[in-house]
Amino acid sequence: MPNALKPTTDTARKGPLSRFTILDATRVRAGPTAIRTFADLGARVIKLEIPPGAPGGDDMIGGRDHNRADYENLHRNKESLTLNMKAPEGREILHRLVAQADVFIENYRPDVKYRLGIGPDELRAINPRLVYASISGFGQEGPYANWPGFDSIAQGMGGLMSVTGKPEDGPMRVGIPIADLCAGHFCAQAIMAALLERDATGEGQWVQTSLLEAQIAMLDFQAAQWLIDRKVPKSTGNEHPLTVPTGVFQTRDGHLNLAAIGQTMWRRLCEALEVPHLLEEPGFGSDPERVQNRARVNAAVGEVFRTRTTAEWTERLLKAGVPCGPIHTVDRMFDDPQVKHLHMARPMRHPELGDIAVVGLPMQFSRHPRSEGPMTPAPNQGDQTDAILGDLGYGAERIAQLRARFVV
């Protein structure tokens, strides 16, 4: 059988990962986030979707009809193949794909892949070089393994909500699906590592992560406070739990983000605010003391911040070497000159929506500028089904038969 799925050297796809082919059996957000990185870096990504009309169709949030902007941003640069993996003929097609692929990724509940007969042992028996990647809610084994995994649940169980928000308001969810997103990014790192290791050994392997593991890892120093010092971290709103003054302060015309961390920054801040007497104020002499007197410190500097505009304070503080910045709404953020310079809004021509933009990949490669990378609209369901099956040797009549039986 010809190596039909492998991108060739004369392909239009560009990027550091253009030699790889990935089969994406994920849905919702964590898995698609992991594979979006590969698609943006030039890999061929074939998105496997339930055929229209087949039992078990996907009604989860995040579909193309639920939130078109989200769908276009999440699934750009991918191809779509409709495939019913519950059907024997569907698994036969999958096996042909797996034989030529580098990566297969899924985010079913842990038991589902085994019931479908598409677990890591089954697929890697077909292609020992395959990197099989799994994302779950709580891990592949353990007492919660088959619990349904959702971002907000992981944020709560992973400790994040306990340290987010104001103490008087109780636990607070973060404004983005951070457990989903970080699980996706950690999974992408694991896949990259497995592909590198494959270059040395010639064999793929099974890599795993979960929303819960990703969320715990993202706690970082907050988790270390308990593991090492046996201190249970608390929520401190917009402020840093270990250093004061930090966080959001009201100005004459809005708000300012401040990060006056440590003694050097505290001295610079007092000088820039023209309140040198605060350096000698009892209880303000060190970060631990200022943490204990957080309300007094914030009141003292907050009174001064209200006397000037955000722009005036930003200019003055940065000149003094104190980290600070304005707080943007999303529209103002994309209008910021530094954001424009970084090209984080990637233009894309869409056949239905016209000229749009999606969120750029936050990486720069000297030999693969962003402007040269692929940027194609998210596919409609099954857009590439006929072409992919044709590459695998299926004729038009056979494809029509498979479609009539909801195999594709």
WOHU-V117477 format. One record per backbone hydrogen bond with DSSP energy under -1.0 kcal/mol. CO is the residue of the C=O (numbers start at 0). NH is the residue of the N-H. If there is no record, write none. Layout:
co->CO nh->NH
co->CO nh->NH
//
This chain:
co->1 nh->3
co->7 nh->10
co->14 nh->17
co->16 nh->19
co->19 nh->43
co->20 nh->101
co->20 nh->102
co->21 nh->45
co->22 nh->104
co->23 nh->47
co->28 nh->32
co->29 nh->33
co->30 nh->34
co->31 nh->35
co->32 nh->36
co->34 nh->38
co->35 nh->39
co->36 nh->40
co->37 nh->42
co->38 nh->41
co->40 nh->16
co->43 nh->21
co->44 nh->78
co->45 nh->23
co->46 nh->80
co->48 nh->82
co->50 nh->53
co->62 nh->66
co->66 nh->70
co->67 nh->71
co->68 nh->72
co->69 nh->73
co->70 nh->74
co->78 nh->46
co->79 nh->383
co->80 nh->48
co->83 nh->86
co->86 nh->90
co->87 nh->91
co->88 nh->92
co->89 nh->93
co->90 nh->94
co->91 nh->95
co->92 nh->96
co->93 nh->97
co->94 nh->98
co->96 nh->99
co->101 nh->130
co->102 nh->22
co->103 nh->132
co->104 nh->24
co->105 nh->134
co->108 nh->111
co->110 nh->114
co->111 nh->115
co->112 nh->117
co->118 nh->122
co->119 nh->123
co->120 nh->124
co->122 nh->126
co->126 nh->129
co->127 nh->203
co->130 nh->103
co->131 nh->206
co->132 nh->105
co->133 nh->208
co->135 nh->210
co->136 nh->211
co->141 nh->144
co->143 nh->146
co->149 nh->153
co->150 nh->154
co->151 nh->155
co->152 nh->156
co->153 nh->157
co->154 nh->160
co->155 nh->158
co->159 nh->162
co->160 nh->171
co->164 nh->236
co->165 nh->168
co->175 nh->177
co->176 nh->180
co->177 nh->181
co->178 nh->182
co->179 nh->183
co->180 nh->184
co->181 nh->185
co->182 nh->186
co->183 nh->187
co->184 nh->188
co->185 nh->189
co->186 nh->190
co->187 nh->191
co->188 nh->192
co->189 nh->193
co->190 nh->194
co->191 nh->195
co->192 nh->196
co->193 nh->197
co->194 nh->198
co->196 nh->200
co->197 nh->201
co->204 nh->131
co->206 nh->133
co->208 nh->135
co->209 nh->213
co->210 nh->214
co->211 nh->215
co->212 nh->216
co->213 nh->217
co->215 nh->218
co->218 nh->221
co->219 nh->223
co->220 nh->224
co->222 nh->226
co->223 nh->227
co->224 nh->230
co->225 nh->229
co->235 nh->238
co->244 nh->259
co->246 nh->257
co->248 nh->255
co->253 nh->250
co->255 nh->248
co->256 nh->324
co->257 nh->246
co->258 nh->260
co->261 nh->265
co->262 nh->266
co->263 nh->267
co->264 nh->268
co->265 nh->269
co->266 nh->270
co->267 nh->271
co->268 nh->272
co->269 nh->274
co->274 nh->277
co->275 nh->278
co->276 nh->279
co->280 nh->283
co->285 nh->289
co->286 nh->290
co->287 nh->291
co->288 nh->292
co->290 nh->293
co->292 nh->296
co->293 nh->297
co->294 nh->298
co->295 nh->299
co->296 nh->300
co->297 nh->301
co->298 nh->302
co->300 nh->304
co->301 nh->305
co->303 nh->306
co->304 nh->307
co->307 nh->251
co->308 nh->312
co->309 nh->313
co->310 nh->314
co->311 nh->315
co->312 nh->316
co->313 nh->317
co->314 nh->318
co->315 nh->319
co->316 nh->321
co->317 nh->320
co->322 nh->258
co->324 nh->256
co->328 nh->332
co->329 nh->333
co->332 nh->335
co->335 nh->339
co->336 nh->340
co->337 nh->341
co->338 nh->343
co->339 nh->342
co->343 nh->359
co->345 nh->357
co->347 nh->355
co->349 nh->353
co->353 nh->349
co->355 nh->347
co->357 nh->345
co->360 nh->362
co->368 nh->371
co->369 nh->372
co->375 nh->76
co->379 nh->382
co->381 nh->384
co->383 nh->387
co->384 nh->388
co->385 nh->389
co->386 nh->390
co->387 nh->391
co->388 nh->393
co->389 nh->392
co->394 nh->398
co->395 nh->399
co->396 nh->400
co->397 nh->401
co->398 nh->402
co->399 nh->403
co->400 nh->404
co->401 nh->406
co->402 nh->405
co->406 nh->83
//
